[in-house]
Amino acid sequence: MNPALSVVFFTTAAGAGYGMLALLGVLAPVGALPATRGFGVTALAAALVLISAGLLSSMLHLGRPERAWRAVSQWRSSWLSREGVAALASYPPALLFGLAWLTEGHPGAPAAVAGVLSAAMAAVTVYCTGMIYASLRPIRQWHNSYVLPLYLLLSLFSGALCLAAVAAFWSTGAMRLLGGLAVPLGAASLVVKLLYWRFIDTKSEDTGRGASTPETATGLGHIGPVRSLEWPHSEENYLLREMGYRIARKHAARLRRVALAAAFALPLVLILVGLAASPRVAGPAATLAALCALAGLYVERWLFFAEATHSVTLYYGRG
């Protein structure tokens, strides 16, 4: 699929923002994070800025952005519409969470209720985002059991790193708690990502869960191999540009290494340094880990789209 940079930015930024919101809503009420007004407002503002920037960016992908409101009307059948509804529904509890924290001076009972609701809506929104892609049967690279867990894990991983970077300005203990949480989340994300790449690199006949073929599409596979006598078009068209985007294998391999290093290896090393180092070093290490992870996940998201191919390309002679 043609990687739209606006959607790549949305899945990266909003994913981290929702991860921050979920962790903030769960951990702050139980006293695991600094209870000061300054931290609460700053952390919540950072999460909402990432979420809002991602949502606004995603609208640039629409042909008629002024009609974006119509997308939420199809929530009964469309995961994209459900994502829009969930994204909008996440704002009221998040704002109430911040208001209650600011009014009381600490995350008390009202803030705790709003925080839990915020965390729940953040999880629902990321779930819907993952299901947009996981539900598309014609795209083998998306319609598999790895996509949804990966979206959820990467959101929590990047959110934990970003929240740790913010917490470092108030409490080294909170930063280390979040950093310690980010390590297993990052390790789990890395394992799922490697399994995902292994799956999409394996031929469909070897996994038994592959994409359509000319034989399955026509129902003539029992006779033998099926091929077209003449392709529908002799040159590139919209379908091939958008749904048959191709990236050279050597470039994909290089970008995978970049994603592994920037999104997983370096952030995990930096956050481990922050866990073991003095407070003077821990804060900068956590900030660098968050920035590095966001940059690496941007590459990872770009590859997620670039390596996906719609089965419609089979009718144009592409395997």
Residue frames relative to the residue before (quaternion, step in Angstrom):
aa qw qx qy qz dx dy dz
M 1.0000 0.0000 0.0000 0.0000 0.00 0.00 0.00
N 0.5250 -0.6304 0.4687 0.3275 3.55 -1.11 0.72
P 0.3365 -0.7738 0.4933 0.2114 3.65 -0.49 1.13
A 0.2031 -0.7637 0.6039 0.1046 3.59 -0.46 1.19
L 0.4378 -0.7360 0.4486 0.2559 3.57 -0.53 1.17
S 0.6056 0.5615 -0.3637 0.4308 3.60 1.08 -0.62
V 0.6818 0.4628 -0.2860 0.4891 3.58 1.00 -0.82
V 0.5999 0.5483 -0.3540 0.4627 3.59 1.08 -0.67
F 0.6628 0.4892 -0.2977 0.4825 3.57 0.95 -0.90
F 0.6319 0.5472 -0.3338 0.4357 3.59 0.96 -0.82
T 0.7105 0.4583 -0.2800 0.4547 3.58 0.75 -1.00
T 0.6517 0.5026 -0.3180 0.4708 3.59 1.14 -0.56
A 0.7420 0.4266 -0.2356 0.4604 3.57 0.69 -1.13
A 0.6969 0.4604 -0.2849 0.4704 3.58 0.79 -0.98
G 0.6036 0.5593 -0.3616 0.4384 3.59 1.04 -0.69
A 0.6697 0.4780 -0.2938 0.4867 3.58 0.93 -0.90
G 0.6503 0.5294 -0.3180 0.4424 3.59 0.98 -0.83
Y 0.6762 0.4701 -0.2970 0.4832 3.57 0.93 -0.85
G 0.6078 0.5404 -0.3541 0.4617 3.58 1.10 -0.61
M 0.6349 0.5150 -0.3183 0.4799 3.57 1.03 -0.81
L 0.6677 0.5158 -0.3001 0.4450 3.57 0.89 -0.97
A 0.6568 0.5154 -0.3104 0.4545 3.58 0.96 -0.87
L 0.6949 0.4643 -0.2783 0.4733 3.59 0.86 -0.95
L 0.6367 0.5263 -0.3265 0.4593 3.58 1.00 -0.78
G 0.6837 0.5057 -0.2873 0.4408 3.58 0.93 -0.89
V 0.7070 0.4419 -0.2563 0.4891 3.57 1.14 -0.64
L 0.7575 0.4305 -0.2181 0.4396 3.59 0.83 -0.99
A 0.6312 0.5648 -0.3528 0.3977 3.60 0.97 -0.76
P 0.6882 0.4901 -0.3215 0.4276 3.68 0.76 -0.83
V 0.7024 0.4437 -0.2837 0.4788 3.62 1.11 -0.50
G 0.5896 -0.6345 0.3454 0.3611 3.57 1.25 0.26
A 0.4558 0.7033 -0.4436 0.3176 3.58 1.20 0.28
L 0.7358 0.3327 -0.1967 0.5560 3.59 1.28 -0.32
P 0.6625 -0.4877 0.3613 0.4390 3.61 -1.18 0.34
A 0.3445 -0.7764 0.5012 0.1652 3.56 -0.90 0.97
T 0.4537 0.7116 -0.4457 0.2985 3.62 1.21 0.01
R 0.6137 -0.5547 0.4159 0.3778 3.53 -1.24 0.54
G 0.6376 0.5658 -0.3334 0.4026 3.55 0.94 -0.89
F 0.6801 0.4720 -0.2974 0.4756 3.56 0.89 -0.89
G 0.6625 0.5280 -0.3210 0.4234 3.58 0.85 -0.91
V 0.6875 0.4710 -0.2857 0.4732 3.55 0.86 -0.95
T 0.6701 0.5067 -0.3064 0.4476 3.60 0.90 -0.89
A 0.6848 0.4872 -0.2923 0.4564 3.58 0.84 -0.95
L 0.6771 0.4816 -0.2942 0.4723 3.56 0.93 -0.90
A 0.6371 0.5197 -0.3282 0.4650 3.60 1.01 -0.77
A 0.6415 0.5205 -0.3283 0.4580 3.60 0.97 -0.81
A 0.6501 0.5136 -0.3136 0.4639 3.58 0.97 -0.85
L 0.7021 0.4667 -0.2755 0.4620 3.58 0.85 -0.95
V 0.6034 0.5407 -0.3622 0.4608 3.60 1.10 -0.58
L 0.6535 0.4976 -0.3129 0.4769 3.59 0.93 -0.85
I 0.6647 0.5029 -0.3058 0.4602 3.58 0.92 -0.90
S 0.6976 0.4780 -0.2784 0.4554 3.57 0.81 -1.00
A 0.6376 0.5186 -0.3326 0.4626 3.59 0.99 -0.79
G 0.6572 0.5076 -0.3099 0.4630 3.57 1.01 -0.80
L 0.6693 0.4984 -0.3053 0.4587 3.59 0.92 -0.88
L 0.6539 0.4974 -0.3159 0.4745 3.59 0.97 -0.81
S 0.6302 0.5302 -0.3312 0.4605 3.57 1.04 -0.74
S 0.6499 0.5325 -0.3271 0.4324 3.59 0.94 -0.83
M 0.6074 0.5636 -0.3572 0.4310 3.59 1.13 -0.55
L 0.5775 0.5925 -0.3788 0.4147 3.59 1.17 -0.47
H 0.6148 0.5602 -0.3404 0.4386 3.57 1.24 -0.44
L 0.5915 0.5861 -0.3618 0.4192 3.58 1.24 -0.32
G 0.5156 -0.6434 0.4678 0.3183 3.55 -1.05 0.72
R 0.7759 0.1197 -0.0572 0.6167 3.58 1.10 -0.75
P 0.2108 -0.8293 0.5031 0.1214 3.63 0.23 1.24
E 0.6180 0.5669 -0.3562 0.4120 3.58 1.09 -0.64
R 0.6903 0.4393 -0.2802 0.5020 3.59 1.25 -0.26
A 0.3021 0.7914 -0.4895 0.2068 3.56 1.26 0.28
W 0.5859 0.6040 -0.3752 0.3887 3.59 1.10 -0.65
R 0.6110 0.5755 -0.3606 0.4068 3.58 1.12 -0.55
A 0.5466 0.6468 -0.3925 0.3589 3.57 1.18 -0.50
V 0.6774 0.5123 -0.3063 0.4299 3.58 1.02 -0.72
S 0.5671 0.6334 -0.3765 0.3680 3.59 1.21 -0.22
Q 0.7007 0.4654 -0.2633 0.4723 3.59 1.23 -0.34
W 0.2187 0.8382 -0.4806 0.1364 3.58 1.16 0.57
R 0.5763 0.6041 -0.3867 0.3917 3.61 1.15 -0.39
S 0.8217 0.2280 -0.0892 0.5147 3.59 1.05 -0.69
S 0.7391 0.4133 -0.2111 0.4882 3.61 1.18 -0.39
W 0.3988 -0.7093 0.5311 0.2362 3.57 -0.85 0.99
L 0.5851 0.5618 -0.3703 0.4527 3.57 1.15 -0.55
S 0.6594 0.4927 -0.2966 0.4842 3.55 0.98 -0.85
R 0.6442 0.5149 -0.3225 0.4647 3.59 0.98 -0.79
E 0.6096 0.5400 -0.3470 0.4651 3.56 1.07 -0.71
G 0.6594 0.5154 -0.3070 0.4531 3.58 0.94 -0.88
V 0.6511 0.5050 -0.3105 0.4740 3.56 0.97 -0.87
A 0.6757 0.4914 -0.2974 0.4620 3.59 0.89 -0.92
A 0.6338 0.5337 -0.3336 0.4496 3.59 1.01 -0.79
L 0.6714 0.4774 -0.2966 0.4830 3.57 0.94 -0.86
A 0.6750 0.5068 -0.2940 0.4485 3.57 0.99 -0.84
S 0.6100 0.5723 -0.3576 0.4153 3.61 1.17 -0.37
Y 0.5839 0.6197 -0.3701 0.3714 3.60 1.16 -0.46
P 0.6670 0.5153 -0.3452 0.4128 3.68 0.71 -0.88
P 0.7079 0.4253 -0.3110 0.4703 3.68 0.71 -0.85
A 0.6172 0.5421 -0.3555 0.4458 3.60 1.07 -0.64
L 0.6737 0.4782 -0.2960 0.4794 3.57 0.95 -0.83
L 0.6326 0.5103 -0.3271 0.4820 3.60 1.06 -0.71
F 0.5929 0.5679 -0.3434 0.4560 3.57 1.11 -0.73
G 0.6996 0.4576 -0.2675 0.4791 3.56 0.84 -0.98
L 0.6494 0.5227 -0.3203 0.4499 3.59 0.98 -0.83
A 0.6642 0.4956 -0.3079 0.4674 3.60 0.93 -0.89
W 0.6372 0.5200 -0.3201 0.4703 3.58 1.01 -0.82
L 0.6810 0.4907 -0.2869 0.4616 3.57 0.90 -0.94
T 0.6759 0.5047 -0.2974 0.4471 3.58 0.96 -0.83
E 0.7442 0.4073 -0.2199 0.4816 3.57 0.87 -0.96
G 0.4376 -0.7007 0.4572 0.3294 3.55 1.17 -0.54
H 0.7707 0.0927 -0.0778 0.6257 3.56 1.34 -0.03
P 0.5630 -0.6104 0.4212 0.3648 3.64 -1.16 0.40
G 0.0232 -0.8296 0.5566 -0.0366 3.58 0.19 1.30
A 0.8189 -0.2681 0.1787 0.4749 3.56 -1.27 -0.39
P 0.6737 0.4724 -0.3313 0.4617 3.66 0.79 -0.83
A 0.6573 0.4978 -0.3094 0.4737 3.57 0.98 -0.83
A 0.6182 0.5540 -0.3459 0.4373 3.58 1.06 -0.71
V 0.6543 0.5028 -0.3156 0.4686 3.58 0.94 -0.86
A 0.6782 0.4786 -0.2892 0.4768 3.56 0.89 -0.95
G 0.6326 0.5468 -0.3296 0.4383 3.58 1.06 -0.73
V 0.6538 0.4993 -0.3102 0.4764 3.56 0.97 -0.85
L 0.6434 0.5077 -0.3205 0.4750 3.58 1.00 -0.80
S 0.6297 0.5301 -0.3270 0.4643 3.58 1.02 -0.78
A 0.6586 0.5046 -0.3056 0.4671 3.57 0.93 -0.91
A 0.6531 0.5169 -0.3194 0.4521 3.58 0.96 -0.84
M 0.6840 0.4741 -0.2911 0.4718 3.59 0.90 -0.89
A 0.6018 0.5419 -0.3618 0.4618 3.59 1.08 -0.61
A 0.6645 0.4956 -0.3017 0.4709 3.58 0.94 -0.89
V 0.6444 0.5194 -0.3223 0.4595 3.59 0.97 -0.84
T 0.6583 0.5168 -0.3182 0.4454 3.59 0.93 -0.85
V 0.6692 0.4760 -0.3038 0.4830 3.60 0.90 -0.88
Y 0.5994 0.5541 -0.3510 0.4588 3.59 1.08 -0.72
C 0.6720 0.4894 -0.2969 0.4699 3.58 0.89 -0.92
T 0.6225 0.5366 -0.3432 0.4548 3.58 1.00 -0.77
G 0.6725 0.4913 -0.2977 0.4666 3.57 0.91 -0.89
M 0.6731 0.5074 -0.2972 0.4485 3.56 1.00 -0.81
I 0.5006 0.6283 -0.4371 0.4045 3.61 1.16 -0.38
Y 0.7544 0.3715 -0.1914 0.5062 3.56 0.92 -0.93
A 0.6691 0.5188 -0.3141 0.4295 3.60 0.91 -0.86
S 0.6733 0.5109 -0.2999 0.4423 3.61 1.14 -0.50
L 0.5865 0.6018 -0.3680 0.3980 3.60 1.23 -0.20
R 0.2815 -0.8180 0.4845 0.1298 3.56 -0.06 1.31
P 0.6691 0.5193 -0.3412 0.4077 3.67 0.90 -0.68
I 0.7019 0.4074 -0.2669 0.5197 3.62 1.23 -0.22
R 0.3280 -0.7947 0.4804 0.1734 3.56 -0.16 1.32
Q 0.6594 0.5322 -0.3149 0.4276 3.60 1.00 -0.79
W 0.7194 0.3904 -0.2475 0.5184 3.59 1.24 -0.27
H 0.7115 0.4385 -0.2622 0.4824 3.57 0.97 -0.80
N 0.4862 0.6111 -0.4832 0.3958 3.55 0.28 1.32
S 0.6623 -0.5707 0.3421 0.3444 3.55 -1.28 0.35
Y 0.6069 0.5847 -0.3548 0.4049 3.61 1.23 -0.06
V 0.5927 0.6381 -0.3669 0.3269 3.59 1.06 -0.72
L 0.7015 0.4770 -0.2880 0.4444 3.60 0.73 -1.00
P 0.6713 0.4692 -0.3238 0.4737 3.68 0.78 -0.84
L 0.6309 0.5450 -0.3356 0.4385 3.56 1.06 -0.74
Y 0.6364 0.5191 -0.3309 0.4649 3.59 0.97 -0.81
L 0.6854 0.4842 -0.2903 0.4598 3.59 0.88 -0.91
L 0.6792 0.4936 -0.2939 0.4569 3.58 0.90 -0.90
L 0.6753 0.4900 -0.3038 0.4600 3.58 0.90 -0.87
S 0.6082 0.5424 -0.3511 0.4612 3.58 1.09 -0.64
L 0.6887 0.4599 -0.2820 0.4844 3.59 0.88 -0.89
F 0.6366 0.5385 -0.3292 0.4432 3.59 0.99 -0.81
S 0.7137 0.4264 -0.2615 0.4903 3.58 0.75 -1.02
G 0.6267 0.5372 -0.3376 0.4524 3.59 1.06 -0.70
A 0.6463 0.5168 -0.3201 0.4613 3.59 0.99 -0.81
L 0.6545 0.5037 -0.3143 0.4681 3.59 0.98 -0.81
C 0.6699 0.4897 -0.3053 0.4670 3.60 0.91 -0.87
L 0.6672 0.4888 -0.3042 0.4725 3.58 0.96 -0.82
A 0.6120 0.5372 -0.3443 0.4672 3.59 1.09 -0.64
A 0.6350 0.5277 -0.3266 0.4601 3.58 1.02 -0.79
V 0.6623 0.4795 -0.3054 0.4880 3.60 1.02 -0.77
A 0.6736 0.5165 -0.2987 0.4362 3.60 0.90 -0.93
A 0.5617 0.6314 -0.3833 0.3725 3.60 1.14 -0.58
F 0.6431 0.5283 -0.3267 0.4479 3.60 1.15 -0.54
W 0.7381 0.3802 -0.2222 0.5111 3.61 1.23 -0.30
S 0.8236 -0.0305 0.0870 0.5596 3.56 0.87 -0.92
T 0.3805 -0.7204 0.5339 0.2263 3.56 -0.71 1.06
G 0.6130 0.5631 -0.3450 0.4337 3.57 1.08 -0.70
A 0.6679 0.4838 -0.2986 0.4803 3.58 0.94 -0.87
M 0.6231 0.5384 -0.3381 0.4556 3.56 1.03 -0.78
R 0.6832 0.4795 -0.2860 0.4707 3.56 0.94 -0.86
L 0.5977 0.5446 -0.3623 0.4636 3.58 1.08 -0.62
L 0.6944 0.4572 -0.2715 0.4848 3.58 0.87 -0.96
G 0.6299 0.5235 -0.3338 0.4666 3.57 1.04 -0.70
G 0.6494 0.5086 -0.3112 0.4719 3.55 1.03 -0.79
L 0.6382 0.5025 -0.3182 0.4887 3.57 1.15 -0.59
A 0.6422 0.5453 -0.3215 0.4323 3.58 1.06 -0.75
V 0.5978 0.5993 -0.3699 0.3830 3.60 1.04 -0.67
P 0.7188 0.3957 -0.2853 0.4954 3.68 0.69 -0.88
L 0.6089 0.5402 -0.3627 0.4538 3.60 1.07 -0.62
G 0.6626 0.4944 -0.3024 0.4744 3.59 0.99 -0.81
A 0.6459 0.5143 -0.3210 0.4640 3.57 1.00 -0.81
A 0.6624 0.4941 -0.3071 0.4719 3.58 0.95 -0.83
S 0.6329 0.5264 -0.3270 0.4642 3.59 1.01 -0.80
L 0.6499 0.5234 -0.3141 0.4528 3.56 0.96 -0.86
V 0.6501 0.5136 -0.3199 0.4597 3.59 0.93 -0.86
V 0.6755 0.4830 -0.2996 0.4697 3.59 0.88 -0.93
K 0.6442 0.5217 -0.3295 0.4520 3.59 0.99 -0.78
L 0.6537 0.4971 -0.3197 0.4727 3.60 0.94 -0.79
L 0.6406 0.5046 -0.3245 0.4793 3.59 1.01 -0.75
Y 0.6218 0.5374 -0.3352 0.4608 3.58 1.05 -0.74
W 0.6756 0.4819 -0.2986 0.4714 3.59 0.86 -0.90
R 0.6231 0.5277 -0.3412 0.4656 3.55 1.06 -0.72
F 0.6456 0.5297 -0.3197 0.4476 3.57 0.99 -0.82
I 0.7331 0.4264 -0.2646 0.4590 3.60 0.72 -1.00
D 0.6425 0.5116 -0.3317 0.4642 3.59 1.20 -0.36
T 0.6209 0.5458 -0.3319 0.4543 3.57 1.29 -0.31
K 0.5165 -0.6471 0.4581 0.3235 3.58 -0.89 0.86
S 0.5996 -0.6152 0.3827 0.3399 3.53 -1.01 0.84
E 0.6609 0.5122 -0.3297 0.4383 3.58 0.97 -0.72
D 0.6335 0.5277 -0.3348 0.4562 3.57 1.23 -0.42
T 0.7163 0.4276 -0.2521 0.4904 3.58 1.11 -0.62
G 0.3573 -0.7432 0.4878 0.2864 3.54 1.15 -0.59
R 0.7107 0.3803 -0.2378 0.5420 3.59 1.31 0.12
G 0.3134 0.8204 -0.4383 0.1915 3.54 0.96 0.76
A 0.6911 -0.4464 0.3720 0.4297 3.48 -1.39 -0.17
S 0.6630 -0.4751 0.3872 0.4298 3.51 -1.34 0.06
T 0.1838 -0.7390 0.6365 0.1225 3.52 -1.29 0.46
P 0.6637 -0.4747 0.3617 0.4509 3.61 -1.20 0.22
E 0.6326 0.5449 -0.3301 0.4404 3.58 1.10 -0.68
T 0.7027 0.4426 -0.2753 0.4843 3.59 0.91 -0.88
A 0.6378 0.5463 -0.3297 0.4313 3.58 1.05 -0.72
T 0.7515 0.3726 -0.2074 0.5034 3.58 1.00 -0.79
G 0.3951 -0.7251 0.4726 0.3077 3.57 1.20 -0.43
L 0.5653 0.6150 -0.3689 0.4076 3.56 1.27 0.34
G 0.3321 0.7862 -0.4739 0.2171 3.56 1.26 0.25
H 0.6100 0.5696 -0.3623 0.4149 3.60 1.11 -0.56
I 0.6266 0.5302 -0.3397 0.4592 3.58 1.23 -0.38
G 0.6652 -0.4346 0.3262 0.5121 3.53 1.00 -0.89
P 0.7619 -0.3386 0.2546 0.4899 3.59 -1.25 -0.23
V 0.2302 -0.7664 0.5902 0.1066 3.56 -1.07 0.83
R 0.0614 0.7865 -0.6130 0.0445 3.56 -0.94 0.88
S 0.5108 -0.6437 0.4800 0.3071 3.54 -1.23 0.54
L 0.4300 -0.6817 0.5242 0.2749 3.56 -1.05 0.73
E 0.7918 -0.0088 0.0307 0.6099 3.57 1.13 -0.69
W 0.4273 -0.7162 0.4894 0.2548 3.58 -0.84 0.99
P 0.6136 -0.5809 0.3831 0.3733 3.62 -1.12 0.60
H 0.7958 0.0892 -0.0318 0.5981 3.59 1.07 -0.75
S 0.3943 -0.7192 0.5220 0.2343 3.55 -1.13 0.64
E 0.7604 0.2656 -0.1629 0.5698 3.60 1.28 -0.27
E 0.6985 -0.4473 0.3418 0.4419 3.55 -1.33 0.14
N 0.0441 -0.7716 0.6334 0.0384 3.56 -1.12 0.70
Y 0.7701 -0.3705 0.2426 0.4592 3.56 -1.30 -0.03
L 0.6584 0.5249 -0.3213 0.4333 3.59 0.86 -0.91
L 0.6900 0.4715 -0.2906 0.4660 3.57 0.91 -0.87
R 0.6492 0.5138 -0.3257 0.4566 3.58 1.04 -0.71
E 0.7569 0.3957 -0.2092 0.4762 3.58 0.92 -0.90
M 0.8104 0.2857 -0.1266 0.4955 3.59 0.83 -0.95
G 0.7350 0.3586 -0.2274 0.5287 3.56 1.26 -0.18
Y 0.1754 0.8080 -0.5380 0.1644 3.55 1.17 0.66
R 0.1263 -0.8113 0.5697 0.0357 3.56 -0.85 0.99
I 0.0982 -0.7641 0.6360 0.0449 3.52 -1.06 0.84
A 0.5291 -0.6482 0.4413 0.3242 3.56 -0.89 0.95
R 0.5787 -0.6206 0.4025 0.3433 3.56 -0.99 0.84
K 0.6570 0.5094 -0.3259 0.4502 3.58 0.97 -0.80
H 0.6430 0.5012 -0.3288 0.4768 3.61 1.06 -0.67
A 0.6340 0.5259 -0.3312 0.4601 3.58 1.00 -0.78
A 0.6519 0.5123 -0.3132 0.4631 3.58 0.97 -0.87
R 0.6544 0.5062 -0.3141 0.4657 3.58 0.98 -0.82
L 0.6822 0.4798 -0.2916 0.4684 3.58 0.93 -0.87
R 0.5896 0.5481 -0.3725 0.4619 3.59 1.11 -0.53
R 0.6505 0.5036 -0.3207 0.4694 3.57 0.97 -0.80
V 0.6258 0.5267 -0.3322 0.4697 3.57 1.04 -0.78
A 0.6625 0.5053 -0.3029 0.4627 3.58 0.93 -0.93
L 0.6514 0.5161 -0.3211 0.4541 3.59 0.91 -0.85
A 0.6934 0.4759 -0.2808 0.4625 3.57 0.93 -0.90
A 0.7593 0.4141 -0.2199 0.4512 3.56 0.75 -1.07
A 0.7388 0.4301 -0.2398 0.4601 3.59 0.94 -0.83
F 0.8085 0.2635 -0.1159 0.5132 3.59 1.05 -0.66
A 0.7427 0.4439 -0.2655 0.4253 3.59 0.49 -1.18
L 0.7287 0.4377 -0.2598 0.4582 3.60 0.65 -1.07
P 0.6617 0.4898 -0.3384 0.4557 3.65 0.83 -0.78
L 0.6615 0.5015 -0.3198 0.4569 3.59 0.96 -0.80
V 0.6371 0.5089 -0.3284 0.4767 3.59 1.02 -0.76
L 0.6750 0.5035 -0.2972 0.4501 3.58 0.89 -0.94
I 0.6851 0.4697 -0.3059 0.4652 3.58 0.90 -0.83
L 0.6121 0.5254 -0.3506 0.4758 3.59 1.12 -0.57
V 0.6051 0.5287 -0.3449 0.4852 3.58 1.10 -0.67
G 0.6570 0.5179 -0.3017 0.4573 3.55 0.99 -0.87
L 0.6432 0.5277 -0.3222 0.4517 3.57 1.05 -0.71
A 0.7535 0.3999 -0.2036 0.4806 3.56 1.05 -0.77
A 0.6635 0.5470 -0.3007 0.4125 3.58 1.16 -0.56
S 0.6627 -0.4788 0.3956 0.4184 3.53 -1.38 0.03
P 0.6779 -0.4953 0.3417 0.4225 3.62 -1.20 0.37
R 0.6152 0.5621 -0.3557 0.4231 3.60 1.05 -0.66
V 0.7197 0.4064 -0.2320 0.5129 3.58 1.10 -0.70
A 0.5956 0.6211 -0.3633 0.3571 3.58 1.04 -0.76
G 0.6619 0.5305 -0.3137 0.4266 3.60 0.89 -0.90
P 0.6933 0.4525 -0.2847 0.4832 3.64 0.74 -0.96
A 0.6303 0.5337 -0.3419 0.4482 3.59 1.02 -0.74
A 0.6602 0.4986 -0.3074 0.4702 3.60 0.97 -0.83
T 0.6453 0.5177 -0.3211 0.4609 3.60 1.00 -0.79
L 0.6637 0.4909 -0.3021 0.4767 3.58 0.94 -0.87
A 0.6219 0.5448 -0.3398 0.4483 3.58 1.03 -0.76
A 0.6690 0.4952 -0.3027 0.4643 3.60 0.94 -0.88
L 0.6707 0.4943 -0.3024 0.4631 3.60 0.88 -0.91
C 0.6540 0.5111 -0.3093 0.4640 3.57 0.97 -0.87
A 0.6549 0.5153 -0.3167 0.4531 3.58 0.95 -0.85
L 0.6542 0.5107 -0.3226 0.4551 3.59 0.92 -0.83
A 0.6514 0.5001 -0.3163 0.4749 3.59 0.99 -0.81
G 0.6781 0.4929 -0.2944 0.4589 3.57 0.93 -0.86
L 0.6619 0.4992 -0.3076 0.4670 3.56 1.01 -0.77
Y 0.5660 0.5667 -0.3890 0.4552 3.58 1.16 -0.45
V 0.6526 0.4877 -0.3036 0.4941 3.58 1.02 -0.81
E 0.6451 0.5283 -0.3163 0.4524 3.57 0.97 -0.87
R 0.6618 0.4929 -0.3033 0.4766 3.59 0.98 -0.83
W 0.6176 0.5394 -0.3484 0.4542 3.60 1.00 -0.78
L 0.6659 0.4936 -0.2970 0.4740 3.57 0.94 -0.86
F 0.5848 0.5903 -0.3676 0.4177 3.58 1.07 -0.74
F 0.7084 0.4175 -0.2509 0.5108 3.57 1.02 -0.77
A 0.6826 0.5246 -0.3022 0.4093 3.58 0.83 -0.97
E 0.7178 0.4474 -0.2569 0.4675 3.61 1.03 -0.71
A 0.5849 0.5769 -0.3760 0.4286 3.59 1.26 -0.06
T 0.0678 -0.7979 0.5990 0.0008 3.57 -0.99 0.88
H 0.3884 -0.7204 0.5318 0.2174 3.55 -0.87 1.00
S 0.5530 -0.6467 0.4190 0.3170 3.57 -1.02 0.78
V 0.4979 0.6550 -0.4334 0.3677 3.61 1.23 -0.25
T 0.5855 0.6028 -0.3729 0.3934 3.59 1.16 -0.51
L 0.5076 0.6423 -0.4270 0.3840 3.60 1.22 -0.30
Y 0.6819 0.4923 -0.2950 0.4534 3.57 1.06 -0.68
Y 0.6724 0.4287 -0.2944 0.5267 3.55 1.33 0.08
G 0.6464 -0.5837 0.2974 0.3913 3.52 1.22 0.47
R 0.5735 0.5688 -0.3943 0.4383 3.58 1.22 0.29
G 0.3517 -0.7458 0.5276 0.2042 3.54 -0.89 0.93
